[in-house]
Amino acid sequence: MKTKEIRDLIDFISQSGLNEVNIETDELKLSIKRNPETQVIESHGTPITTVPVPASPAPVTVENIAQTTSPEDPATAASDIENYIEIKSPMIGTFFRSPNPESGPFLSVGDTVEAGQTVCIVEAMKLFNEIESEISGKVIKVLVEDTTPVEYDQPLFLVDPS
């Protein structure tokens, strides 16, 4: 399956309310279950990977971010939150902040990001996908811990475009 097809499938499942979907082709066997917290992907009958799938993560909203920031931090004052833009994950997978374990992160809080710049890697089905920013600005907050699972359209970074 292509990445776009997987994204469309995830959108369909999340909107339909289905609890389980199984797809099988010659190259791929995909089983997605909402209630059990694992997803097993098989190729030619052999398991490739097991990925934890959160039931439904709490959406990150402007109010949630304002509550988690400290009042001493002027860069993330509640009055400025609505001016920030989120960089979101274009796919489900595992979030990596750096290109390899020996390197530093692509982005840290306070860094300036340019449109088209690689901000992280999302690994999906053993493919490492470089995620590029669609906006320019200053990184205010990293919303996801390194090497944790992320969902489609989940916010990864909070950026001040001014």
N, C-alpha and C positions, 0 to 999 in steps of 0.2 A: 504494500500500500504506500502511496505517496503521502507526504506530510500534510498536504491540503486535505486529502481524503480522511486522514486520521482526525484532523481538526474538525472537519464537518461532522464526522461520526460523534466526536465528543460533544459538540454543540447539540446534535440531535438527541443524544442520550440525556444530557442535562435538562433539555426542554421537555422531553417526553415523559419523564418520571419513571422510566424503565429501571428495574433493579439489576438486570443481567442481560448481557448481549454476548453471543458467541459467533465468531466469523472464522471460517476455515477455507483456505485456498491450498494449492500445491506447495507454496513456499512458506505460508504463514498460518498459524492458528492463534487467534486473538480471543481472549475471554476477559470481559470486563464485568465486574460485580460491584455494586454499590455498597451493600451491607458488609460482606466480608472485606477485610482490609488488605487483601493482596490481589495482585494481577499477575498471571503467569502467561508468558508469551512463548510459543513453541514454534520451531521450524523443523519440518520433516519429522515430527514426532518427538524431538528432543527439546527440553526446556532451554531457553536462551537466558532468560533473566526473570527475576521475581521483583516486582516493584511495589512498595507500599502505596496504597491509594487511600488518602484521607476521605472520610465519608462525605463531608462537604465543608471545606474550610470557611472560616468566618471571613466575609468579604472585608477588604480593607477600605474603609471609607474615610472621608475627611474627619469625621468625629472620632473614629478609632485612633487615627494618627495623632490628633490633638491630645487625646487622653494619655497616650503613651510617651509623649515628649515631656521633658522636664521644664518647669517654668523658668529655670535659670538659663535655658538655651535660647538666646534671642533669634537665632537663625530659623527656629521652628516654632515661633510664637503662633498661637491659635489664629490670630488675625491674618497671618500670611499663608496659612495652609491652603486656602482655596486658590491661590496663585500657582501652586506647584503642579507639575505634570508627572504622571506615573509612566515608567518604562515597564511594559508588561511582557510576560512570557508568551511567545507565539505558539507554544506547544506544551504538551505534558512531558515530563522527564525529570532528570536530576540536575540541579543548579550547581554550577561551578564558577567561582569568582575569578579563578586564575587559569592560564592555559595548561599548567602542569603543577604538581605538588611543590616543586622547587622554586617556582616563580611567584612573584607578588601578584596581588589582585589586579584585574583590568582597571577597576575603579574603586576608590575609597571616598568616604565622606569628605567633602571640601574640594574634590577634584572637579575640573572643568571637563565636560563631555561635549563633543562635536557631533553633529548629525552624520551618520555613516560609520562612526567609531564603534569598534567591538567593545561591548560592555560586560559580557559574560559568555559562558558556554552552557547549553542545555543538552544533556546526553539523553537520547531517546533511541531505544532498540540498538544499542551499541554504536550509534552514529553520534559524533560530537558536532553539534550545530552552533556556530558562532552567532550570537545575537547582537545586532547592531542597533544603535540608538537612532530614532527617527527625529530627535530634537537636540538642540544645543542648550547648554546651561550648566549650572553648578549642582553637583550631587549633594542633596540635603540628608538623605537617609538611605541605607541599604535595608530593604524590608525582608530579605530572606537569608537564612544562615547557609554557609557554604556546605555543599554536598547533601542538601536536603531535597526531597521531591517537591516539584512545583506542578501546578495545574495550568491548563490552557487559560490564557488571559489573566493570570495571577500577577499582581503588581510586584516588581522586583526592586526597582529603585524609585526614589522620589527626587525629582529634579526641579530646580528653580530656573525657569527660562529667562529671567531678567538679567 
